Amino acid sequence: MGTLYYGDSQTPIGIEDRALAHLKVALITKLRRGESFTLSWQHHDDEPRGRSTIWVHPSIPMRFVFDTPERPELNKEWINDLMVSANSTGGVQLVPEHLDTASIATMPDRPPGADVDVHALVGAVTLDRAN
């Protein structure tokens, strides 16, 4: 689980490493252009129900911390989906990755054609409660 630190907030935003790597590309692209925007996400299942939104501005410090030292291979389609949402009036929405489920090998204990839990594969956004 990676972490996004934004401004002087005392509550870091926990985001699965793969999702954070893709989100980083979209956010940095917008910030390089000097653009301000919102970033929204739904709370993880083990957090209080709801969603959060922050205002992202080039003058507010942001730090990305990854749990894994390796950089994941980036999915250009996922980055494009994030950028499309970034350019909408609703701001950046942390949308799930579109996986080619046909290329995912069926696990031995799963029957062929069983649903793939995308959130389990990709991860979800959580708010870490720092005290």
DSSP file (Angstrom, degrees, kcal/mol; ACC not computed):
  #  RESIDUE AA STRUCTURE BP1 BP2  ACC     N-H-->O    O-->H-N    N-H-->O    O-->H-N    TCO  KAPPA ALPHA  PHI   PSI    X-CA   Y-CA   Z-CA
    1    1 A M              0   0    0      0, 0.0    15,-0.3     0, 0.0     2,-0.1   0.000 360.0 360.0 360.0 118.0    0.0    0.0    0.0
    2    2 A G  E     -A   15   0A   0     13,-2.1    13,-1.9    64,-0.1     2,-0.4  -0.278 360.0-133.9 -83.9 176.5    1.5    3.3   -1.1
    3    3 A T  E     -AB  14  65A   0     62,-3.0    62,-2.9    11,-0.2     2,-0.6  -0.998   7.2-155.2-139.2 137.4    0.8    6.7    0.4
    4    4 A L  E     -AB  13  64A   0      9,-3.0     9,-2.6    -2,-0.4     2,-0.5  -0.962  11.9-162.9-109.3 120.7    0.0   10.1   -1.1
    5    5 A Y  E     - B   0  63A   0     58,-2.9    58,-2.5    -2,-0.6     2,-0.5  -0.917  10.3-172.2-102.6 127.2    0.9   13.0    1.2
    6    6 A Y  E >   - B   0  62A   0     -2,-0.5     3,-1.6    56,-0.2    56,-0.2  -0.970  47.3 -47.0-128.1 121.3   -0.8   16.2    0.2
    7    7 A G  T 3  S-     0   0    0     54,-3.4    56,-0.0    -2,-0.5    53,-0.0  -0.253 107.1 -37.8  59.4-144.4    0.0   19.6    1.7
    8    8 A D  T 3  S+     0   0    0     -3,-0.1    -1,-0.2     2,-0.0    -3,-0.0   0.107  90.0 146.6-100.5  21.5    0.1   19.7    5.5
    9    9 A S    <   -     0   0    0     -3,-1.6    -3,-0.1     1,-0.1     0, 0.0  -0.317  44.5-149.5 -59.7 137.0   -2.8   17.2    5.9
   10   10 A Q  S    S+     0   0    0      1,-0.1   120,-0.2    -5,-0.1    -1,-0.1   0.470  82.6  74.1 -85.0  -3.7   -2.4   15.0    9.0
   11   11 A T  S    S-     0   0    0     -5,-0.2    -5,-0.2   118,-0.1    -1,-0.1  -0.885  75.0-151.9-115.0 100.4   -4.2   12.2    7.2
   12   12 A P        -     0   0    0      0, 0.0   116,-1.2     0, 0.0     2,-0.7  -0.335  18.3-122.1 -67.0 154.0   -2.1   10.5    4.5
   13   13 A I  E     -AC   4 127A   0     -9,-2.6    -9,-3.0   114,-0.2     2,-0.5  -0.880  21.4-147.5-101.9 115.2   -4.0    8.9    1.6
   14   14 A G  E     +AC   3 126A   0    112,-1.9   112,-3.7    -2,-0.7     2,-0.4  -0.713  24.6 169.2 -85.6 125.9   -3.3    5.2    1.3
   15   15 A I  E     -AC   2 125A   0    -13,-1.9   -13,-2.1    -2,-0.5   110,-0.2  -1.000  42.4-100.5-138.3 134.6   -3.5    3.9   -2.3
   16   16 A E     >  -     0   0    0    108,-0.7     4,-2.7    -2,-0.4     3,-0.3  -0.245  39.7-115.7 -52.9 139.7   -2.4    0.6   -3.7
   17   17 A D  H  > S+     0   0    0      1,-0.2     4,-2.4     2,-0.2     5,-0.2   0.846 111.8  49.5 -51.4 -45.5    1.1    0.9   -5.3
   18   18 A R  H  > S+     0   0    0    104,-0.2     4,-1.6     1,-0.2    -1,-0.2   0.925 114.0  45.2 -64.4 -43.9    0.0    0.1   -8.8
   19   19 A A  H  > S+     0   0    0    103,-0.5     4,-2.7    -3,-0.3    -1,-0.2   0.902 112.3  52.6 -64.7 -40.6   -2.9    2.6   -8.7
   20   20 A L  H  X S+     0   0    0     -4,-2.7     4,-2.6     1,-0.2    -2,-0.2   0.880 105.2  54.8 -64.0 -38.1   -0.7    5.2   -7.2
   21   21 A A  H  X S+     0   0    0     -4,-2.4     4,-1.3    -5,-0.2    -1,-0.2   0.904 113.3  41.8 -61.6 -41.3    2.0    4.8   -9.9
   22   22 A H  H  X S+     0   0    0     -4,-1.6     4,-1.7     2,-0.2    -2,-0.2   0.905 114.0  51.0 -73.0 -41.7   -0.7    5.5  -12.6
   23   23 A L  H  X S+     0   0    0     -4,-2.7     4,-2.9     1,-0.2     5,-0.2   0.888 104.6  59.2 -62.0 -38.8   -2.3    8.3  -10.6
   24   24 A K  H  X S+     0   0    0     -4,-2.6     4,-2.8     1,-0.2     5,-0.3   0.913 103.7  50.9 -56.2 -45.5    1.1    9.9  -10.2
   25   25 A V  H  X S+     0   0    0     -4,-1.3     4,-2.0     1,-0.2    -1,-0.2   0.930 113.1  45.1 -59.9 -46.1    1.5   10.2  -14.0
   26   26 A A  H  X S+     0   0    0     -4,-1.7     4,-2.0     2,-0.2    -2,-0.2   0.926 115.8  45.9 -65.2 -45.2   -1.9   11.8  -14.4
   27   27 A L  H  X S+     0   0    0     -4,-2.9     4,-2.6     1,-0.2    -2,-0.2   0.931 113.5  47.9 -65.5 -45.5   -1.4   14.2  -11.5
   28   28 A I  H  X S+     0   0    0     -4,-2.8     4,-2.6    -5,-0.2    -1,-0.2   0.875 108.8  55.1 -65.3 -36.6    2.1   15.3  -12.5
   29   29 A T  H  X S+     0   0    0     -4,-2.0     4,-1.1    -5,-0.3    -1,-0.2   0.939 111.5  44.0 -60.2 -46.6    1.0   15.8  -16.1
   30   30 A K  H  <>S+     0   0    0     -4,-2.0     5,-2.1     1,-0.2     3,-0.3   0.917 114.3  49.6 -64.0 -43.1   -1.8   18.2  -15.0
   31   31 A L  H ><5S+     0   0    0     -4,-2.6     3,-1.7     1,-0.2    -2,-0.2   0.861 104.0  58.5 -68.3 -35.2    0.5   20.0  -12.5
   32   32 A R  H 3<5S+     0   0    0     -4,-2.6    -1,-0.2     1,-0.3    -2,-0.2   0.841 103.9  53.5 -60.0 -32.1    3.3   20.5  -15.1
   33   33 A R  T 3<5S-     0   0    0     -4,-1.1    -1,-0.3    -3,-0.3    -2,-0.2   0.491 118.9-115.3 -80.2  -3.0    0.7   22.4  -17.2
   34   34 A G  T < 5 +     0   0    0     -3,-1.7     2,-0.3     1,-0.3    -3,-0.2   0.708  65.6 150.2  76.6  20.0    0.0   24.6  -14.2
   35   35 A E      < -     0   0    0     -5,-2.1     2,-0.3    22,-0.1    -1,-0.3  -0.683  36.8-150.2 -92.7 138.5   -3.5   23.3  -14.0
   36   36 A S        +     0   0    0     -2,-0.3     2,-0.3    21,-0.1    21,-0.2  -0.767  30.2 149.2 -98.3 151.2   -5.5   23.1  -10.7
   37   37 A F  E     -D   56   0B   0     19,-2.1    19,-3.8    -2,-0.3     2,-0.3  -0.962  41.9 -95.4-166.9 173.2   -8.2   20.4  -10.4
   38   38 A T  E     -D   55   0B   0     -2,-0.3    54,-2.6    17,-0.2     2,-0.4  -0.753  22.1-153.1-102.7 155.4   -9.9   18.1   -7.9
   39   39 A L  E     -De  54  92B   0     15,-2.3    15,-2.3    -2,-0.3     2,-0.3  -0.997  19.3-176.5-126.3 124.1   -9.0   14.5   -7.0
   40   40 A S  E     +De  53  93B   0     52,-2.8    54,-1.9    -2,-0.4     2,-0.3  -0.912   8.1 166.3-125.6 149.3  -11.8   12.3   -5.8
   41   41 A W  E     -D   52   0B   0     11,-2.1    11,-2.5    -2,-0.3     2,-0.3  -0.986  33.8-113.3-154.7 157.6  -12.0    8.7   -4.5
   42   42 A Q  E     -D   51   0B   0     -2,-0.3    83,-0.3    52,-0.2     9,-0.3  -0.734  42.5-105.5 -91.3 143.9  -14.4    6.4   -2.7
   43   43 A H        -     0   0    0      7,-2.7     7,-0.2    -2,-0.3    83,-0.2  -0.363  39.1-102.7 -68.5 148.4  -13.4    5.2    0.8
   44   44 A H    >   -     0   0    0     81,-0.2     3,-2.0     1,-0.1    -1,-0.1  -0.249  35.1-103.8 -66.2 157.9  -12.1    1.6    1.1
   45   45 A D  T 3  S+     0   0    0      1,-0.3    -1,-0.1     4,-0.1     4,-0.1   0.790 120.2  53.9 -57.0 -32.3  -14.5   -1.0    2.6
   46   46 A D  T 3  S+     0   0    0      2,-0.1    -1,-0.3     3,-0.0    -2,-0.1   0.359 100.8  75.6 -88.9   8.6  -12.8   -1.0    6.0
   47   47 A E  S <  S-     0   0    0     -3,-2.0     3,-0.1     1,-0.1    81,-0.0  -0.690 103.2 -72.3-108.2 164.8  -13.1    2.8    6.3
   48   48 A P        -     0   0    0      0, 0.0    -1,-0.1     0, 0.0    -5,-0.1  -0.330  66.9 -93.6 -55.8 139.4  -16.2    4.9    7.2
   49   49 A R  S    S+     0   0    0     -4,-0.1     2,-0.3    -7,-0.1    -5,-0.1  -0.205  83.4  60.4 -56.9 141.0  -18.6    4.9    4.2
   50   50 A G  S    S-     0   0    0     -7,-0.2    -7,-2.7    -3,-0.1     2,-0.3  -0.942  70.5 -88.4 143.5-161.5  -18.2    7.8    1.8
   51   51 A R  E     -D   42   0B   0     -2,-0.3     2,-0.3    -9,-0.3    -9,-0.2  -0.950  23.8-144.5-147.3 163.0  -15.9    9.5   -0.5
   52   52 A S  E     -D   41   0B   0    -11,-2.5   -11,-2.1    -2,-0.3     2,-0.3  -0.944   7.0-167.5-132.9 153.9  -13.3   12.3   -0.4
   53   53 A T  E     -D   40   0B   0     -2,-0.3     2,-0.3   -13,-0.2   -13,-0.2  -0.997   4.2-170.5-139.4 137.0  -12.2   15.1   -2.7
   54   54 A I  E     -D   39   0B   0    -15,-2.3   -15,-2.3    -2,-0.3     2,-0.6  -0.939  25.7-122.0-123.5 152.2   -9.1   17.3   -2.4
   55   55 A W  E     -D   38   0B   0     -2,-0.3     2,-0.5   -17,-0.2   -17,-0.2  -0.837  27.6-153.7 -90.6 123.1   -8.2   20.4   -4.4
   56   56 A V  E     +D   37   0B   0    -19,-3.8   -19,-2.1    -2,-0.6     6,-0.0  -0.879  19.4 171.4-104.7 125.9   -4.9   19.9   -6.2
   57   57 A H    >   -     0   0    0     -2,-0.5     3,-2.0   -21,-0.2   -21,-0.1  -0.982  41.9-121.1-134.7 143.3   -2.9   23.0   -7.0
   58   58 A P  T 3  S+     0   0    0      0, 0.0     4,-0.1     0, 0.0    -1,-0.1   0.737 111.2  56.8 -56.7 -23.9    0.7   23.3   -8.3
   59   59 A S  T 3  S+     0   0    0      2,-0.1    -3,-0.0    -3,-0.0     0, 0.0   0.545  88.4  87.6 -86.8  -6.1    1.8   25.4   -5.2
   60   60 A I  S <  S-     0   0    0     -3,-2.0    -3,-0.1     1,-0.0     0, 0.0  -0.826  84.8-117.9 -96.8 125.3    0.7   22.7   -2.7
   61   61 A P        -     0   0    0      0, 0.0   -54,-3.4     0, 0.0     2,-0.4  -0.272  32.4-174.1 -64.6 145.7    3.4   20.1   -1.9
   62   62 A M  E     -B    6   0A   0    -56,-0.2     2,-0.4    -4,-0.1   -56,-0.2  -0.999   6.0-170.6-140.8 138.0    2.7   16.5   -2.8
   63   63 A R  E     -B    5   0A   0    -58,-2.5   -58,-2.9    -2,-0.4     2,-0.5  -0.998   9.5-154.3-135.7 133.9    4.8   13.4   -2.1
   64   64 A F  E     -B    4   0A   0     -2,-0.4     2,-0.5   -60,-0.2   -60,-0.2  -0.918  11.8-172.2-106.3 125.0    4.3    9.8   -3.4
   65   65 A V  E     -B    3   0A   0    -62,-2.9   -62,-3.0    -2,-0.5     2,-0.4  -0.981   5.1-161.9-121.8 125.7    5.6    7.0   -1.3
   66   66 A F        -     0   0    0     -2,-0.5   -64,-0.1   -64,-0.2   -50,-0.1  -0.858  17.2-150.1-108.9 139.6    5.6    3.4   -2.6
   67   67 A D  S    S+     0   0    0     -2,-0.4    -1,-0.1     2,-0.0   -65,-0.1   0.828  85.8  60.8 -73.0 -33.1    5.9    0.3   -0.5
   68   68 A T  S    S-     0   0    0      2,-0.1    -2,-0.1     1,-0.1    -1,-0.0  -0.795  72.5-148.2 -99.6 138.3    7.6   -1.6   -3.3
   69   69 A P  S    S+     0   0    0      0, 0.0     2,-0.2     0, 0.0    -1,-0.1   0.738  74.7  87.5 -75.5 -21.4   10.9   -0.5   -4.8
   70   70 A E  S    S-     0   0    0      1,-0.0    -2,-0.1     0, 0.0     0, 0.0  -0.545  78.2-127.9 -80.6 142.1   10.1   -1.8   -8.3
   71   71 A R        -     0   0    0     -2,-0.2     2,-0.1     1,-0.0   -53,-0.1  -0.749  27.1-127.4 -84.7 132.0    8.3    0.4  -10.8
   72   72 A P        -     0   0    0      0, 0.0     2,-0.4     0, 0.0    -1,-0.0  -0.407  27.3 -98.3 -75.5 156.5    5.3   -1.3  -12.3
   73   73 A E        -     0   0    0     -2,-0.1     2,-0.2     1,-0.1     0, 0.0  -0.617  48.4-124.1 -69.4 129.3    4.8   -1.6  -16.0
   74   74 A L        -     0   0    0     -2,-0.4     2,-0.8   -53,-0.1     3,-0.1  -0.556   7.9-137.1 -85.3 143.0    2.3    1.2  -16.8
   75   75 A N     >  -     0   0    0     -2,-0.2     4,-2.1     1,-0.2     3,-0.3  -0.870  10.1-159.4 -97.0 108.4   -1.0    0.6  -18.5
   76   76 A K  H  > S+     0   0    0     -2,-0.8     4,-2.4     1,-0.2    -1,-0.2   0.833  90.5  56.0 -60.6 -34.1   -1.4    3.4  -21.1
   77   77 A E  H  > S+     0   0    0      2,-0.2     4,-2.4     1,-0.2    -1,-0.2   0.897 107.0  49.0 -66.3 -39.2   -5.2    2.9  -21.3
   78   78 A W  H  > S+     0   0    0     -3,-0.3     4,-2.3     2,-0.2    -2,-0.2   0.918 111.0  49.5 -66.6 -42.7   -5.5    3.3  -17.5
   79   79 A I  H  X S+     0   0    0     -4,-2.1     4,-2.5     1,-0.2    -2,-0.2   0.915 110.5  51.5 -60.7 -41.8   -3.5    6.5  -17.7
   80   80 A N  H  X S+     0   0    0     -4,-2.4     4,-2.6     2,-0.2    -2,-0.2   0.912 108.2  51.3 -61.2 -42.8   -5.7    7.7  -20.5
   81   81 A D  H  X S+     0   0    0     -4,-2.4     4,-2.1     1,-0.2    -1,-0.2   0.910 111.3  48.0 -60.6 -41.8   -8.8    7.0  -18.5
   82   82 A L  H  X S+     0   0    0     -4,-2.3     4,-2.2     1,-0.2    11,-0.3   0.897 112.1  49.2 -65.5 -40.1   -7.4    9.0  -15.6
   83   83 A M  H  X S+     0   0    0     -4,-2.5     4,-1.8     2,-0.2    -2,-0.2   0.877 108.0  53.6 -68.4 -37.3   -6.5   11.9  -17.9
   84   84 A V  H  < S+     0   0    0     -4,-2.6     3,-0.2     1,-0.2     4,-0.2   0.936 112.0  45.0 -61.3 -44.8  -10.0   11.9  -19.4
   85   85 A S  H >< S+     0   0    0     -4,-2.1     3,-1.4     1,-0.2     6,-0.3   0.881 109.1  57.6 -66.2 -35.5  -11.4   12.2  -16.0
   86   86 A A  H 3< S+     0   0    0     -4,-2.2     6,-0.2     1,-0.3    -1,-0.2   0.835 106.1  49.6 -62.3 -32.5   -8.8   14.9  -15.1
   87   87 A N  T 3< S+     0   0    0     -4,-1.8    -1,-0.3    -3,-0.2    -2,-0.2   0.394  96.4  92.3 -89.4   3.8  -10.0   17.0  -18.0
   88   88 A S  S X  S-     0   0    0     -3,-1.4     3,-1.3    -4,-0.2    -3,-0.0  -0.463  91.3-108.4 -90.5 168.3  -13.7   16.7  -17.0
   89   89 A T  T 3  S+     0   0    0      1,-0.2    -1,-0.1    -2,-0.1     3,-0.1   0.717 117.6  61.0 -68.5 -19.4  -15.6   19.1  -14.8
   90   90 A G  T 3  S-     0   0    0      1,-0.2    -1,-0.2    -5,-0.1    -4,-0.1   0.551 102.7-137.6 -84.0  -7.5  -15.6   16.5  -12.0
   91   91 A G    <   -     0   0    0     -3,-1.3     2,-0.3    -6,-0.3    -1,-0.2  -0.231  51.6 -14.7  79.8-173.5  -11.8   16.4  -11.8
   92   92 A V  E     -e   39   0B   0    -54,-2.6   -52,-2.8    -6,-0.2     2,-0.5  -0.469  61.4-166.4 -69.0 124.9   -9.6   13.3  -11.5
   93   93 A Q  E     -e   40   0B   0     -2,-0.3     2,-1.9   -11,-0.3   -52,-0.2  -0.961  26.0-125.8-110.0 127.4  -11.6   10.2  -10.5
   94   94 A L        -     0   0    0    -54,-1.9   -52,-0.2    -2,-0.5    31,-0.1  -0.552  41.8-174.9 -73.9  89.9   -9.5    7.3   -9.3
   95   95 A V        -     0   0    0     -2,-1.9   -13,-0.1   -17,-0.1     3,-0.1  -0.568  26.7-102.2 -87.6 150.1  -11.1    4.8  -11.8
   96   96 A P        -     0   0    0      0, 0.0     2,-0.2     0, 0.0    -1,-0.1  -0.316  40.6 -99.1 -70.2 156.0  -10.3    1.1  -11.7
   97   97 A E        -     0   0    0     21,-0.1     2,-0.8     1,-0.1    25,-0.1  -0.521  29.6-126.1 -72.8 138.6   -7.9   -0.4  -14.2
   98   98 A H        -     0   0    0     -2,-0.2     2,-0.3    -3,-0.1   -20,-0.1  -0.796  32.9-163.1 -86.1 111.3   -9.4   -2.1  -17.2
   99   99 A L        -     0   0    0     -2,-0.8     2,-1.5     1,-0.0     3,-0.1  -0.747  25.4-125.2 -98.5 143.5   -7.9   -5.5  -17.2
  100  100 A D    >   -     0   0    0     -2,-0.3     3,-1.8     1,-0.2     4,-0.4  -0.706  29.7-173.3 -81.5  90.9   -7.9   -7.9  -20.1
  101  101 A T  G >  S+     0   0    0     -2,-1.5     3,-0.6     1,-0.3    -1,-0.2   0.693  76.3  68.7 -66.6 -17.1   -9.4  -10.8  -18.1
  102  102 A A  G 3  S+     0   0    0      1,-0.2    -1,-0.3    -3,-0.1    -2,-0.1   0.803  99.7  49.7 -69.1 -26.4   -9.0  -13.2  -21.0
  103  103 A S  G <  S+     0   0    0     -3,-1.8     2,-0.6     2,-0.1    -1,-0.2   0.538  88.1  97.5 -90.0  -5.6   -5.2  -12.9  -20.5
  104  104 A I  S <  S-     0   0    0     -3,-0.6     2,-0.1    -4,-0.4     3,-0.0  -0.734  80.9-122.4 -84.3 122.3   -5.5  -13.7  -16.7
  105  105 A A        -     0   0    0     -2,-0.6     2,-0.3     1,-0.1    -2,-0.1  -0.368  25.5-113.0 -64.5 138.1   -4.8  -17.3  -16.1
  106  106 A T        -     0   0    0     -2,-0.1    -1,-0.1     1,-0.1     0, 0.0  -0.576  32.4-121.9 -72.1 129.7   -7.6  -19.1  -14.4
  107  107 A M    >   -     0   0    0     -2,-0.3     3,-2.2     4,-0.1    -1,-0.1  -0.436  21.9-114.2 -72.0 149.2   -6.4  -20.2  -10.9
  108  108 A P  T 3  S+     0   0    0      0, 0.0    -1,-0.1     0, 0.0    -2,-0.1   0.819 115.7  48.5 -55.6 -34.6   -6.7  -24.0  -10.3
  109  109 A D  T 3  S+     0   0    0      2,-0.1    -2,-0.1     0, 0.0    -3,-0.0   0.367  99.9  81.3 -90.0   7.8   -9.3  -23.6   -7.6
  110  110 A R  S <  S-     0   0    0     -3,-2.2     3,-0.1     4,-0.0    -4,-0.0  -0.937  81.0-124.7-112.9 132.6  -11.5  -21.3   -9.8
  111  111 A P    >   -     0   0    0      0, 0.0     3,-1.9     0, 0.0    -4,-0.1  -0.448  41.6 -90.3 -69.9 147.2  -13.8  -22.6  -12.4
  112  112 A P  T 3  S+     0   0    0      0, 0.0     3,-0.1     0, 0.0     0, 0.0  -0.300 115.2  26.2 -55.4 138.6  -13.3  -21.3  -15.9
  113  113 A G  T 3  S+     0   0    0      1,-0.3     3,-0.1    -3,-0.1     2,-0.0   0.438  84.9 148.4  86.7   0.0  -15.4  -18.2  -16.5
  114  114 A A    <   -     0   0    0     -3,-1.9    -1,-0.3     1,-0.1    -4,-0.0  -0.370  57.7 -94.8 -66.0 147.5  -15.5  -17.2  -12.8
  115  115 A D        -     0   0    0     -3,-0.1     2,-0.5     1,-0.1    -1,-0.1  -0.320  33.6-133.9 -62.9 143.6  -15.7  -13.5  -12.2
  116  116 A V        -     0   0    0     -3,-0.1     2,-1.2     4,-0.0     3,-0.1  -0.890  12.1-133.5 -99.9 127.4  -12.4  -11.7  -11.5
  117  117 A D     >  -     0   0    0     -2,-0.5     4,-1.7     1,-0.2     3,-0.5  -0.688  21.2-171.8 -82.1  97.4  -12.5   -9.4   -8.6
  118  118 A V  H  > S+     0   0    0     -2,-1.2     4,-3.0     1,-0.2     5,-0.4   0.869  82.5  55.7 -61.4 -38.5  -10.8   -6.3  -10.1
  119  119 A H  H  > S+     0   0    0      1,-0.2     4,-2.0     2,-0.2    -1,-0.2   0.849 106.5  50.8 -65.5 -32.5  -10.5   -4.5   -6.8
  120  120 A A  H  4 S+     0   0    0     -3,-0.5    -1,-0.2     2,-0.2    -2,-0.2   0.860 115.6  42.8 -70.5 -34.3   -8.7   -7.5   -5.3
  121  121 A L  H  < S+     0   0    0     -4,-1.7    -2,-0.2     1,-0.1    -1,-0.2   0.900 128.0  27.1 -76.6 -41.6   -6.2   -7.5   -8.2
  122  122 A V  H  < S-     0   0    0     -4,-3.0  -103,-0.5     1,-0.2  -104,-0.2   0.819 102.6-131.8 -93.5 -34.6   -5.7   -3.7   -8.4
  123  123 A G     <  -     0   0    0     -4,-2.0     2,-0.3    -5,-0.4    -1,-0.2  -0.347  15.4-109.5 101.0 172.3   -6.4   -2.5   -4.9
  124  124 A A        -     0   0    0     -2,-0.1  -108,-0.7    -4,-0.1     2,-0.3  -0.873  29.2 -92.5-137.0 169.3   -8.5    0.3   -3.6
  125  125 A V  E     +C   15   0A   0     -2,-0.3     2,-0.3   -83,-0.3  -110,-0.2  -0.664  43.2 176.9 -86.5 137.4   -8.0    3.6   -2.1
  126  126 A T  E     -C   14   0A   0   -112,-3.7  -112,-1.9    -2,-0.3     2,-0.6  -0.948  29.3-128.7-133.1 157.2   -8.0    3.9    1.7
  127  127 A L  E     -C   13   0A   0     -2,-0.3     2,-0.4  -114,-0.2  -114,-0.2  -0.947  25.4-140.5-103.2 119.3   -7.5    6.7    4.1
  128  128 A D        -     0   0    0   -116,-1.2     2,-1.1    -2,-0.6   -81,-0.0  -0.654  12.8-133.2 -77.7 131.5   -4.9    5.7    6.7
  129  129 A R        -     0   0    0     -2,-0.4     2,-0.5  -118,-0.1  -118,-0.1  -0.745  27.2-170.3 -87.9  97.7   -5.8    6.9   10.2
  130  130 A A              0   0    0     -2,-1.1  -120,-0.0  -120,-0.2    -2,-0.0  -0.782 360.0 360.0 -92.8 128.8   -2.6    8.5   11.5
  131  131 A N              0   0    0     -2,-0.5    -1,-0.1  -120,-0.0  -120,-0.1   0.343 360.0 360.0-119.8 360.0   -2.6    9.5   15.1
